[in-house]
Every structure is written in C-alpha cells, then in structure tokens.
Amino acid sequence: MPLLVPGIGAQGGDLAAVMKHGQTSAGSGLMISSSRAIIYASSESDFAEAAYRAADEMRKSVNSFRFGR
C-alpha cells in the first residue's frame, strides 16, 4: 500500500530522508504531496508556467533519489 507523504516543498520536509527510508526496493510506494509549492509558484500571469516548473523540479528531485541514486 503506498504511503501519502505531505510536507515536502514549501513546508520544508526532507525529501532525501523520505526517499531513503520510505520507498520500496522497486523505487515506489510513496505518493509525495507538494501542492503548496506548486499552487503558490506565482500569483502573476505566468502562473501556469511557474506551476509547471515547480512540479517538474519536484518530479526531477524525487526521481534523483529513486533506487538510492
């Protein structure tokens, strides 16, 4: 059963520790929430682009820790 992991991103949770101790040997098992960092990426007209960049950076960060890399 996957674990929901809130607090990564704007709240300052430790992504490295979560990935080290929470993922399965297959590199899965976690649903990482970073909604505040994405929702508030910008309050200007560039919101869509800023939100995309924030989400993409989180995805890249998560993937950099998968399988103990």
PDB file of N, CA, C, O and CB in Angstrom:
ATOM      1  N   MET A   1       0.846  -1.164   0.000  1.00  0.00           N
ATOM      2  CA  MET A   1       0.000   0.000   0.000  1.00  0.00           C
ATOM      3  C   MET A   1       0.898   1.235   0.000  1.00  0.00           C
ATOM      4  O   MET A   1       1.775   1.353   0.855  1.00  0.00           O
ATOM      5  CB  MET A   1      -0.966  -0.006   1.218  1.00  0.00           C
ATOM      6  N   PRO A   2       0.697   2.145  -0.931  1.00  0.00           N
ATOM      7  CA  PRO A   2       1.510   3.370  -0.966  1.00  0.00           C
ATOM      8  C   PRO A   2       1.232   4.268   0.239  1.00  0.00           C
ATOM      9  O   PRO A   2       0.135   4.263   0.798  1.00  0.00           O
ATOM     10  CB  PRO A   2       1.244   4.145  -2.261  1.00  0.00           C
ATOM     11  N   LEU A   3       2.229   5.020   0.617  1.00  0.00           N
ATOM     12  CA  LEU A   3       2.108   5.989   1.703  1.00  0.00           C
ATOM     13  C   LEU A   3       1.977   7.390   1.124  1.00  0.00           C
ATOM     14  O   LEU A   3       2.716   7.758   0.211  1.00  0.00           O
ATOM     15  CB  LEU A   3       3.325   5.906   2.656  1.00  0.00           C
ATOM     16  N   LEU A   4       1.033   8.178   1.653  1.00  0.00           N
ATOM     17  CA  LEU A   4       0.919   9.583   1.283  1.00  0.00           C
ATOM     18  C   LEU A   4       1.896  10.364   2.142  1.00  0.00           C
ATOM     19  O   LEU A   4       1.857  10.273   3.369  1.00  0.00           O
ATOM     20  CB  LEU A   4      -0.546  10.112   1.461  1.00  0.00           C
ATOM     21  N   VAL A   5       2.772  11.131   1.509  1.00  0.00           N
ATOM     22  CA  VAL A   5       3.815  11.881   2.212  1.00  0.00           C
ATOM     23  C   VAL A   5       3.592  13.372   1.995  1.00  0.00           C
ATOM     24  O   VAL A   5       3.990  13.905   0.960  1.00  0.00           O
ATOM     25  CB  VAL A   5       5.234  11.460   1.724  1.00  0.00           C
ATOM     26  N   PRO A   6       2.958  14.061   2.957  1.00  0.00           N
ATOM     27  CA  PRO A   6       2.802  15.509   2.850  1.00  0.00           C
ATOM     28  C   PRO A   6       4.031  16.220   3.420  1.00  0.00           C
ATOM     29  O   PRO A   6       4.886  15.597   4.049  1.00  0.00           O
ATOM     30  CB  PRO A   6       1.522  15.972   3.583  1.00  0.00           C
ATOM     31  N   GLY A   7       4.104  17.514   3.193  1.00  0.00           N
ATOM     32  CA  GLY A   7       5.127  18.324   3.836  1.00  0.00           C
ATOM     33  C   GLY A   7       6.398  18.515   3.046  1.00  0.00           C
ATOM     34  O   GLY A   7       7.323  19.163   3.535  1.00  0.00           O
ATOM     35  N   ILE A   8       6.481  17.982   1.852  1.00  0.00           N
ATOM     36  CA  ILE A   8       7.664  18.181   1.015  1.00  0.00           C
ATOM     37  C   ILE A   8       7.424  19.442   0.178  1.00  0.00           C
ATOM     38  O   ILE A   8       6.323  19.639  -0.337  1.00  0.00           O
ATOM     39  CB  ILE A   8       7.949  16.918   0.094  1.00  0.00           C
ATOM     40  N   GLY A   9       8.410  20.266   0.044  1.00  0.00           N
ATOM     41  CA  GLY A   9       8.256  21.501  -0.743  1.00  0.00           C
ATOM     42  C   GLY A   9       8.232  22.708   0.163  1.00  0.00           C
ATOM     43  O   GLY A   9       9.201  22.965   0.877  1.00  0.00           O
ATOM     44  N   ALA A  10       7.132  23.461   0.149  1.00  0.00           N
ATOM     45  CA  ALA A  10       7.034  24.709   0.914  1.00  0.00           C
ATOM     46  C   ALA A  10       7.165  24.489   2.423  1.00  0.00           C
ATOM     47  O   ALA A  10       7.643  25.370   3.137  1.00  0.00           O
ATOM     48  CB  ALA A  10       5.711  25.391   0.615  1.00  0.00           C
ATOM     49  N   GLN A  11       6.746  23.329   2.908  1.00  0.00           N
ATOM     50  CA  GLN A  11       6.817  23.063   4.345  1.00  0.00           C
ATOM     51  C   GLN A  11       8.202  22.606   4.790  1.00  0.00           C
ATOM     52  O   GLN A  11       8.469  22.515   5.988  1.00  0.00           O
ATOM     53  CB  GLN A  11       5.795  22.018   4.726  1.00  0.00           C
ATOM     54  N   GLY A  12       9.076  22.321   3.844  1.00  0.00           N
ATOM     55  CA  GLY A  12      10.462  22.028   4.174  1.00  0.00           C
ATOM     56  C   GLY A  12      10.764  20.600   4.579  1.00  0.00           C
ATOM     57  O   GLY A  12      11.787  20.345   5.215  1.00  0.00           O
ATOM     58  N   GLY A  13       9.891  19.657   4.223  1.00  0.00           N
ATOM     59  CA  GLY A  13      10.165  18.254   4.545  1.00  0.00           C
ATOM     60  C   GLY A  13      11.440  17.772   3.859  1.00  0.00           C
ATOM     61  O   GLY A  13      11.844  18.317   2.831  1.00  0.00           O
ATOM     62  N   ASP A  14      12.061  16.764   4.423  1.00  0.00           N
ATOM     63  CA  ASP A  14      13.336  16.246   3.938  1.00  0.00           C
ATOM     64  C   ASP A  14      13.106  15.157   2.888  1.00  0.00           C
ATOM     65  O   ASP A  14      12.908  13.991   3.230  1.00  0.00           O
ATOM     66  CB  ASP A  14      14.176  15.696   5.109  1.00  0.00           C
ATOM     67  N   LEU A  15      13.134  15.539   1.625  1.00  0.00           N
ATOM     68  CA  LEU A  15      12.878  14.603   0.538  1.00  0.00           C
ATOM     69  C   LEU A  15      13.892  13.468   0.537  1.00  0.00           C
ATOM     70  O   LEU A  15      13.517  12.316   0.316  1.00  0.00           O
ATOM     71  CB  LEU A  15      12.904  15.328  -0.799  1.00  0.00           C
ATOM     72  N   ALA A  16      15.147  13.757   0.774  1.00  0.00           N
ATOM     73  CA  ALA A  16      16.173  12.708   0.768  1.00  0.00           C
ATOM     74  C   ALA A  16      15.871  11.648   1.824  1.00  0.00           C
ATOM     75  O   ALA A  16      15.978  10.453   1.549  1.00  0.00           O
ATOM     76  CB  ALA A  16      17.568  13.315   1.012  1.00  0.00           C
ATOM     77  N   ALA A  17      15.497  12.071   3.019  1.00  0.00           N
ATOM     78  CA  ALA A  17      15.196  11.113   4.094  1.00  0.00           C
ATOM     79  C   ALA A  17      13.945  10.306   3.772  1.00  0.00           C
ATOM     80  O   ALA A  17      13.902   9.099   4.009  1.00  0.00           O
ATOM     81  CB  ALA A  17      15.017  11.845   5.437  1.00  0.00           C
ATOM     82  N   VAL A  18      12.931  10.971   3.234  1.00  0.00           N
ATOM     83  CA  VAL A  18      11.702  10.264   2.866  1.00  0.00           C
ATOM     84  C   VAL A  18      12.005   9.191   1.828  1.00  0.00           C
ATOM     85  O   VAL A  18      11.544   8.057   1.954  1.00  0.00           O
ATOM     86  CB  VAL A  18      10.643  11.252   2.326  1.00  0.00           C
ATOM     87  N   MET A  19      12.763   9.537   0.819  1.00  0.00           N
ATOM     88  CA  MET A  19      13.072   8.574  -0.232  1.00  0.00           C
ATOM     89  C   MET A  19      13.967   7.456   0.282  1.00  0.00           C
ATOM     90  O   MET A  19      13.792   6.299  -0.100  1.00  0.00           O
ATOM     91  CB  MET A  19      13.736   9.272  -1.407  1.00  0.00           C
ATOM     92  N   LYS A  20      14.916   7.783   1.135  1.00  0.00           N
ATOM     93  CA  LYS A  20      15.834   6.771   1.664  1.00  0.00           C
ATOM     94  C   LYS A  20      15.093   5.741   2.509  1.00  0.00           C
ATOM     95  O   LYS A  20      15.364   4.544   2.413  1.00  0.00           O
ATOM     96  CB  LYS A  20      16.938   7.432   2.497  1.00  0.00           C
ATOM     97  N   HIS A  21      14.165   6.200   3.328  1.00  0.00           N
ATOM     98  CA  HIS A  21      13.524   5.310   4.290  1.00  0.00           C
ATOM     99  C   HIS A  21      12.117   4.868   3.902  1.00  0.00           C
ATOM    100  O   HIS A  21      11.555   3.980   4.543  1.00  0.00           O
ATOM    101  CB  HIS A  21      13.470   5.978   5.610  1.00  0.00           C
ATOM    102  N   GLY A  22      11.537   5.472   2.858  1.00  0.00           N
ATOM    103  CA  GLY A  22      10.150   5.182   2.548  1.00  0.00           C
ATOM    104  C   GLY A  22       9.882   4.390   1.293  1.00  0.00           C
ATOM    105  O   GLY A  22       8.856   3.715   1.199  1.00  0.00           O
ATOM    106  N   GLN A  23      10.786   4.455   0.315  1.00  0.00           N
ATOM    107  CA  GLN A  23      10.493   3.778  -0.944  1.00  0.00           C
ATOM    108  C   GLN A  23      10.733   2.273  -0.838  1.00  0.00           C
ATOM    109  O   GLN A  23      11.513   1.809  -0.007  1.00  0.00           O
ATOM    110  CB  GLN A  23      11.344   4.365  -2.069  1.00  0.00           C
ATOM    111  N   THR A  24      10.059   1.543  -1.678  1.00  0.00           N
ATOM    112  CA  THR A  24      10.250   0.097  -1.739  1.00  0.00           C
ATOM    113  C   THR A  24      11.535  -0.207  -2.494  1.00  0.00           C
ATOM    114  O   THR A  24      12.166   0.696  -3.042  1.00  0.00           O
ATOM    115  CB  THR A  24       9.039  -0.599  -2.414  1.00  0.00           C
ATOM    116  N   SER A  25      11.919  -1.474  -2.522  1.00  0.00           N
ATOM    117  CA  SER A  25      13.128  -1.854  -3.261  1.00  0.00           C
ATOM    118  C   SER A  25      12.955  -1.619  -4.760  1.00  0.00           C
ATOM    119  O   SER A  25      13.940  -1.541  -5.495  1.00  0.00           O
ATOM    120  CB  SER A  25      13.475  -3.327  -2.997  1.00  0.00           C
ATOM    121  N   ALA A  26      11.703  -1.507  -5.216  1.00  0.00           N
ATOM    122  CA  ALA A  26      11.419  -1.218  -6.622  1.00  0.00           C
ATOM    123  C   ALA A  26      11.403   0.282  -6.904  1.00  0.00           C
ATOM    124  O   ALA A  26      11.161   0.691  -8.039  1.00  0.00           O
ATOM    125  CB  ALA A  26      10.086  -1.831  -7.023  1.00  0.00           C
ATOM    126  N   GLY A  27      11.659   1.115  -5.880  1.00  0.00           N
ATOM    127  CA  GLY A  27      11.683   2.565  -6.066  1.00  0.00           C
ATOM    128  C   GLY A  27      10.308   3.193  -6.077  1.00  0.00           C
ATOM    129  O   GLY A  27      10.130   4.291  -6.604  1.00  0.00           O
ATOM    130  N   SER A  28       9.329   2.506  -5.498  1.00  0.00           N
ATOM    131  CA  SER A  28       7.961   3.023  -5.478  1.00  0.00           C
ATOM    132  C   SER A  28       7.433   3.005  -4.045  1.00  0.00           C
ATOM    133  O   SER A  28       8.203   2.877  -3.093  1.00  0.00           O
ATOM    134  CB  SER A  28       7.039   2.191  -6.415  1.00  0.00           C
ATOM    135  N   GLY A  29       6.100   3.135  -3.899  1.00  0.00           N
ATOM    136  CA  GLY A  29       5.490   3.028  -2.590  1.00  0.00           C
ATOM    137  C   GLY A  29       5.160   4.348  -1.925  1.00  0.00           C
ATOM    138  O   GLY A  29       4.637   4.360  -0.811  1.00  0.00           O
ATOM    139  N   LEU A  30       5.454   5.463  -2.583  1.00  0.00           N
ATOM    140  CA  LEU A  30       5.203   6.770  -1.989  1.00  0.00           C
ATOM    141  C   LEU A  30       4.398   7.652  -2.931  1.00  0.00           C
ATOM    142  O   LEU A  30       4.619   7.646  -4.142  1.00  0.00           O
ATOM    143  CB  LEU A  30       6.518   7.452  -1.627  1.00  0.00           C
ATOM    144  N   MET A  31       3.464   8.409  -2.369  1.00  0.00           N
ATOM    145  CA  MET A  31       2.759   9.470  -3.102  1.00  0.00           C
ATOM    146  C   MET A  31       3.149  10.760  -2.394  1.00  0.00           C
ATOM    147  O   MET A  31       2.647  11.054  -1.309  1.00  0.00           O
ATOM    148  CB  MET A  31       1.160   9.251  -3.130  1.00  0.00           C
ATOM    149  N   ILE A  32       4.032  11.521  -2.999  1.00  0.00           N
ATOM    150  CA  ILE A  32       4.597  12.703  -2.361  1.00  0.00           C
ATOM    151  C   ILE A  32       3.802  13.931  -2.770  1.00  0.00           C
ATOM    152  O   ILE A  32       3.644  14.226  -3.955  1.00  0.00           O
ATOM    153  CB  ILE A  32       6.086  12.870  -2.730  1.00  0.00           C
ATOM    154  N   SER A  33       3.302  14.644  -1.757  1.00  0.00           N
ATOM    155  CA  SER A  33       2.491  15.834  -1.986  1.00  0.00           C
ATOM    156  C   SER A  33       3.345  17.091  -1.814  1.00  0.00           C
ATOM    157  O   SER A  33       4.044  17.257  -0.814  1.00  0.00           O
ATOM    158  CB  SER A  33       1.282  15.862  -1.024  1.00  0.00           C
ATOM    159  N   SER A  34       3.271  17.955  -2.799  1.00  0.00           N
ATOM    160  CA  SER A  34       3.974  19.234  -2.740  1.00  0.00           C
ATOM    161  C   SER A  34       3.060  20.325  -3.273  1.00  0.00           C
ATOM    162  O   SER A  34       3.499  21.198  -4.022  1.00  0.00           O
ATOM    163  CB  SER A  34       5.302  19.183  -3.547  1.00  0.00           C
ATOM    164  N   SER A  35       1.818  20.278  -2.896  1.00  0.00           N
ATOM    165  CA  SER A  35       0.813  21.152  -3.502  1.00  0.00           C
ATOM    166  C   SER A  35       1.050  22.636  -3.246  1.00  0.00           C
ATOM    167  O   SER A  35       0.892  23.440  -4.165  1.00  0.00           O
ATOM    168  CB  SER A  35      -0.540  20.780  -2.994  1.00  0.00           C
ATOM    169  N   ARG A  36       1.421  23.026  -2.033  1.00  0.00           N
ATOM    170  CA  ARG A  36       1.584  24.454  -1.746  1.00  0.00           C
ATOM    171  C   ARG A  36       2.688  25.079  -2.593  1.00  0.00           C
ATOM    172  O   ARG A  36       2.530  26.192  -3.093  1.00  0.00           O
ATOM    173  CB  ARG A  36       1.889  24.662  -0.266  1.00  0.00           C
ATOM    174  N   ALA A  37       3.793  24.376  -2.754  1.00  0.00           N
ATOM    175  CA  ALA A  37       4.902  24.906  -3.561  1.00  0.00           C
ATOM    176  C   ALA A  37       4.486  25.083  -5.021  1.00  0.00           C
ATOM    177  O   ALA A  37       5.009  25.952  -5.719  1.00  0.00           O
ATOM    178  CB  ALA A  37       6.125  23.971  -3.473  1.00  0.00           C
ATOM    179  N   ILE A  38       3.550  24.264  -5.473  1.00  0.00           N
ATOM    180  CA  ILE A  38       3.088  24.348  -6.861  1.00  0.00           C
ATOM    181  C   ILE A  38       1.978  25.378  -7.001  1.00  0.00           C
ATOM    182  O   ILE A  38       2.012  26.213  -7.905  1.00  0.00           O
ATOM    183  CB  ILE A  38       2.601  22.980  -7.351  1.00  0.00           C
ATOM    184  N   ILE A  39       0.993  25.321  -6.110  1.00  0.00           N
ATOM    185  CA  ILE A  39      -0.144  26.247  -6.183  1.00  0.00           C
ATOM    186  C   ILE A  39       0.302  27.702  -6.066  1.00  0.00           C
ATOM    187  O   ILE A  39      -0.227  28.574  -6.755  1.00  0.00           O
ATOM    188  CB  ILE A  39      -1.157  25.927  -5.083  1.00  0.00           C
ATOM    189  N   TYR A  40       1.274  27.963  -5.194  1.00  0.00           N
ATOM    190  CA  TYR A  40       1.733  29.331  -4.978  1.00  0.00           C
ATOM    191  C   TYR A  40       3.045  29.631  -5.696  1.00  0.00           C
ATOM    192  O   TYR A  40       3.810  30.490  -5.255  1.00  0.00           O
ATOM    193  CB  TYR A  40       1.895  29.589  -3.501  1.00  0.00           C
ATOM    194  N   ALA A  41       3.308  28.937  -6.787  1.00  0.00           N
ATOM    195  CA  ALA A  41       4.543  29.174  -7.538  1.00  0.00           C
ATOM    196  C   ALA A  41       4.595  30.595  -8.086  1.00  0.00           C
ATOM    197  O   ALA A  41       5.674  31.167  -8.245  1.00  0.00           O
ATOM    198  CB  ALA A  41       4.671  28.168  -8.683  1.00  0.00           C
ATOM    199  N   SER A  42       3.427  31.163  -8.374  1.00  0.00           N
ATOM    200  CA  SER A  42       3.354  32.543  -8.848  1.00  0.00           C
ATOM    201  C   SER A  42       1.922  33.043  -8.716  1.00  0.00           C
ATOM    202  O   SER A  42       0.970  32.276  -8.858  1.00  0.00           O
ATOM    203  CB  SER A  42       3.843  32.656 -10.320  1.00  0.00           C
ATOM    204  N   SER A  43       1.782  34.321  -8.446  1.00  0.00           N
ATOM    205  CA  SER A  43       0.446  34.944  -8.433  1.00  0.00           C
ATOM    206  C   SER A  43       0.293  35.897  -9.619  1.00  0.00           C
ATOM    207  O   SER A  43      -0.641  36.697  -9.674  1.00  0.00           O
ATOM    208  CB  SER A  43       0.207  35.707  -7.097  1.00  0.00           C
ATOM    209  N   GLU A  44       1.209  35.797 -10.545  1.00  0.00           N
ATOM    210  CA  GLU A  44       1.201  36.660 -11.731  1.00  0.00           C
ATOM    211  C   GLU A  44       0.598  35.910 -12.925  1.00  0.00           C
ATOM    212  O   GLU A  44       0.117  34.785 -12.788  1.00  0.00           O
ATOM    213  CB  GLU A  44       2.641  37.143 -12.066  1.00  0.00           C
ATOM    214  N   SER A  45       0.632  36.545 -14.078  1.00  0.00           N
ATOM    215  CA  SER A  45       0.062  35.943 -15.281  1.00  0.00           C
ATOM    216  C   SER A  45       0.860  34.734 -15.765  1.00  0.00           C
ATOM    217  O   SER A  45       0.397  33.997 -16.635  1.00  0.00           O
ATOM    218  CB  SER A  45      -0.015  36.974 -16.383  1.00  0.00           C
ATOM    219  N   ASP A  46       2.051  34.524 -15.212  1.00  0.00           N
ATOM    220  CA  ASP A  46       2.875  33.376 -15.604  1.00  0.00           C
ATOM    221  C   ASP A  46       2.610  32.150 -14.727  1.00  0.00           C
ATOM    222  O   ASP A  46       3.432  31.235 -14.678  1.00  0.00           O
ATOM    223  CB  ASP A  46       4.352  33.748 -15.535  1.00  0.00           C
ATOM    224  N   PHE A  47       1.460  32.127 -14.032  1.00  0.00           N
ATOM    225  CA  PHE A  47       1.179  31.044 -13.086  1.00  0.00           C
ATOM    226  C   PHE A  47       1.330  29.663 -13.713  1.00  0.00           C
ATOM    227  O   PHE A  47       1.982  28.798 -13.129  1.00  0.00           O
ATOM    228  CB  PHE A  47      -0.219  31.195 -12.531  1.00  0.00           C
ATOM    229  N   ALA A  48       0.751  29.439 -14.874  1.00  0.00           N
ATOM    230  CA  ALA A  48       0.790  28.105 -15.480  1.00  0.00           C
ATOM    231  C   ALA A  48       2.229  27.647 -15.714  1.00  0.00           C
ATOM    232  O   ALA A  48       2.572  26.500 -15.429  1.00  0.00           O
ATOM    233  CB  ALA A  48       0.015  28.098 -16.805  1.00  0.00           C
ATOM    234  N   GLU A  49       3.058  28.531 -16.226  1.00  0.00           N
ATOM    235  CA  GLU A  49       4.453  28.178 -16.477  1.00  0.00           C
ATOM    236  C   GLU A  49       5.210  27.960 -15.173  1.00  0.00           C
ATOM    237  O   GLU A  49       6.008  27.029 -15.064  1.00  0.00           O
ATOM    238  CB  GLU A  49       5.137  29.265 -17.304  1.00  0.00           C
ATOM    239  N   ALA A  50       4.961  28.819 -14.180  1.00  0.00           N
ATOM    240  CA  ALA A  50       5.646  28.696 -12.890  1.00  0.00           C
ATOM    241  C   ALA A  50       5.221  27.414 -12.173  1.00  0.00           C
ATOM    242  O   ALA A  50       6.056  26.733 -11.578  1.00  0.00           O
ATOM    243  CB  ALA A  50       5.353  29.925 -12.002  1.00  0.00           C
ATOM    244  N   ALA A  51       3.937  27.084 -12.225  1.00  0.00           N
ATOM    245  CA  ALA A  51       3.442  25.857 -11.596  1.00  0.00           C
ATOM    246  C   ALA A  51       4.038  24.637 -12.291  1.00  0.00           C
ATOM    247  O   ALA A  51       4.420  23.671 -11.631  1.00  0.00           O
ATOM    248  CB  ALA A  51       1.896  25.801 -11.640  1.00  0.00           C
ATOM    249  N   TYR A  52       4.117  24.678 -13.603  1.00  0.00           N
ATOM    250  CA  TYR A  52       4.731  23.585 -14.355  1.00  0.00           C
ATOM    251  C   TYR A  52       6.188  23.395 -13.933  1.00  0.00           C
ATOM    252  O   TYR A  52       6.626  22.273 -13.676  1.00  0.00           O
ATOM    253  CB  TYR A  52       4.644  23.858 -15.872  1.00  0.00           C
ATOM    254  N   ARG A  53       6.935  24.499 -13.863  1.00  0.00           N
ATOM    255  CA  ARG A  53       8.346  24.416 -13.476  1.00  0.00           C
ATOM    256  C   ARG A  53       8.497  23.840 -12.073  1.00  0.00           C
ATOM    257  O   ARG A  53       9.366  23.001 -11.837  1.00  0.00           O
ATOM    258  CB  ARG A  53       9.004  25.799 -13.550  1.00  0.00           C
ATOM    259  N   ALA A  54       7.654  24.287 -11.137  1.00  0.00           N
ATOM    260  CA  ALA A  54       7.724  23.788  -9.761  1.00  0.00           C
ATOM    261  C   ALA A  54       7.416  22.291  -9.711  1.00  0.00           C
ATOM    262  O   ALA A  54       8.103  21.540  -9.018  1.00  0.00           O
ATOM    263  CB  ALA A  54       6.745  24.564  -8.855  1.00  0.00           C
ATOM    264  N   ALA A  55       6.402  21.859 -10.429  1.00  0.00           N
ATOM    265  CA  ALA A  55       6.044  20.436 -10.454  1.00  0.00           C
ATOM    266  C   ALA A  55       7.143  19.611 -11.117  1.00  0.00           C
ATOM    267  O   ALA A  55       7.474  18.521 -10.651  1.00  0.00           O
ATOM    268  CB  ALA A  55       4.707  20.228 -11.192  1.00  0.00           C
ATOM    269  N   ASP A  56       7.703  20.128 -12.196  1.00  0.00           N
ATOM    270  CA  ASP A  56       8.758  19.414 -12.907  1.00  0.00           C
ATOM    271  C   ASP A  56      10.015  19.300 -12.049  1.00  0.00           C
ATOM    272  O   ASP A  56      10.667  18.255 -12.047  1.00  0.00           O
ATOM    273  CB  ASP A  56       9.082  20.118 -14.227  1.00  0.00           C
ATOM    274  N   GLU A  57      10.361  20.352 -11.326  1.00  0.00           N
ATOM    275  CA  GLU A  57      11.523  20.294 -10.435  1.00  0.00           C
ATOM    276  C   GLU A  57      11.307  19.276  -9.322  1.00  0.00           C
ATOM    277  O   GLU A  57      12.237  18.557  -8.956  1.00  0.00           O
ATOM    278  CB  GLU A  57      11.808  21.677  -9.834  1.00  0.00           C
ATOM    279  N   MET A  58      10.093  19.206  -8.780  1.00  0.00           N
ATOM    280  CA  MET A  58       9.803  18.210  -7.743  1.00  0.00           C
ATOM    281  C   MET A  58       9.924  16.804  -8.324  1.00  0.00           C
ATOM    282  O   MET A  58      10.502  15.921  -7.691  1.00  0.00           O
ATOM    283  CB  MET A  58       8.386  18.428  -7.147  1.00  0.00           C
ATOM    284  N   ARG A  59       9.387  16.592  -9.517  1.00  0.00           N
ATOM    285  CA  ARG A  59       9.486  15.284 -10.173  1.00  0.00           C
ATOM    286  C   ARG A  59      10.947  14.893 -10.370  1.00  0.00           C
ATOM    287  O   ARG A  59      11.328  13.755 -10.095  1.00  0.00           O
ATOM    288  CB  ARG A  59       8.753  15.300 -11.528  1.00  0.00           C
ATOM    289  N   LYS A  60      11.760  15.824 -10.841  1.00  0.00           N
ATOM    290  CA  LYS A  60      13.178  15.544 -11.053  1.00  0.00           C
ATOM    291  C   LYS A  60      13.885  15.240  -9.739  1.00  0.00           C
ATOM    292  O   LYS A  60      14.735  14.352  -9.681  1.00  0.00           O
ATOM    293  CB  LYS A  60      13.853  16.721 -11.748  1.00  0.00           C
ATOM    294  N   SER A  61      13.536  15.978  -8.679  1.00  0.00           N
ATOM    295  CA  SER A  61      14.142  15.736  -7.371  1.00  0.00           C
ATOM    296  C   SER A  61      13.790  14.355  -6.842  1.00  0.00           C
ATOM    297  O   SER A  61      14.657  13.625  -6.363  1.00  0.00           O
ATOM    298  CB  SER A  61      13.699  16.801  -6.376  1.00  0.00           C
ATOM    299  N   VAL A  62      12.509  14.002  -6.933  1.00  0.00           N
ATOM    300  CA  VAL A  62      12.075  12.677  -6.478  1.00  0.00           C
ATOM    301  C   VAL A  62      12.813  11.598  -7.264  1.00  0.00           C
ATOM    302  O   VAL A  62      13.347  10.659  -6.675  1.00  0.00           O
ATOM    303  CB  VAL A  62      10.537  12.511  -6.638  1.00  0.00           C
ATOM    304  N   ASN A  63      12.846  11.723  -8.571  1.00  0.00           N
ATOM    305  CA  ASN A  63      13.488  10.703  -9.393  1.00  0.00           C
ATOM    306  C   ASN A  63      14.987  10.605  -9.143  1.00  0.00           C
ATOM    307  O   ASN A  63      15.574   9.541  -9.333  1.00  0.00           O
ATOM    308  CB  ASN A  63      13.238  10.987 -10.849  1.00  0.00           C
ATOM    309  N   SER A  64      15.609  11.691  -8.722  1.00  0.00           N
ATOM    310  CA  SER A  64      17.053  11.643  -8.445  1.00  0.00           C
ATOM    311  C   SER A  64      17.361  10.784  -7.225  1.00  0.00           C
ATOM    312  O   SER A  64      18.492  10.323  -7.071  1.00  0.00           O
ATOM    313  CB  SER A  64      17.602  13.057  -8.231  1.00  0.00           C
ATOM    314  N   PHE A  65      16.377  10.558  -6.356  1.00  0.00           N
ATOM    315  CA  PHE A  65      16.573   9.744  -5.166  1.00  0.00           C
ATOM    316  C   PHE A  65      16.041   8.320  -5.316  1.00  0.00           C
ATOM    317  O   PHE A  65      16.244   7.494  -4.426  1.00  0.00           O
ATOM    318  CB  PHE A  65      15.913  10.403  -3.994  1.00  0.00           C
ATOM    319  N   ARG A  66      15.375   8.023  -6.407  1.00  0.00           N
ATOM    320  CA  ARG A  66      14.827   6.670  -6.582  1.00  0.00           C
ATOM    321  C   ARG A  66      15.946   5.648  -6.712  1.00  0.00           C
ATOM    322  O   ARG A  66      16.978   5.920  -7.325  1.00  0.00           O
ATOM    323  CB  ARG A  66      13.911   6.610  -7.819  1.00  0.00           C
ATOM    324  N   PHE A  67      15.740   4.495  -6.147  1.00  0.00           N
ATOM    325  CA  PHE A  67      16.685   3.369  -6.206  1.00  0.00           C
ATOM    326  C   PHE A  67      18.023   3.709  -5.565  1.00  0.00           C
ATOM    327  O   PHE A  67      19.041   3.105  -5.905  1.00  0.00           O
ATOM    328  CB  PHE A  67      16.906   2.945  -7.652  1.00  0.00           C
ATOM    329  N   GLY A  68      18.036   4.676  -4.635  1.00  0.00           N
ATOM    330  CA  GLY A  68      19.264   5.017  -3.911  1.00  0.00           C
ATOM    331  C   GLY A  68      20.311   5.730  -4.738  1.00  0.00           C
ATOM    332  O   GLY A  68      21.494   5.713  -4.397  1.00  0.00           O
ATOM    333  N   ARG A  69      19.883   6.361  -5.835  1.00  0.00           N
ATOM    334  CA  ARG A  69      20.848   7.082  -6.685  1.00  0.00           C
ATOM    335  C   ARG A  69      21.377   8.304  -6.031  1.00  0.00           C
ATOM    336  O   ARG A  69      22.195   9.013  -6.618  1.00  0.00           O
ATOM    337  CB  ARG A  69      20.231   7.461  -7.986  1.00  0.00           C
TER     338      ARG A  69
END
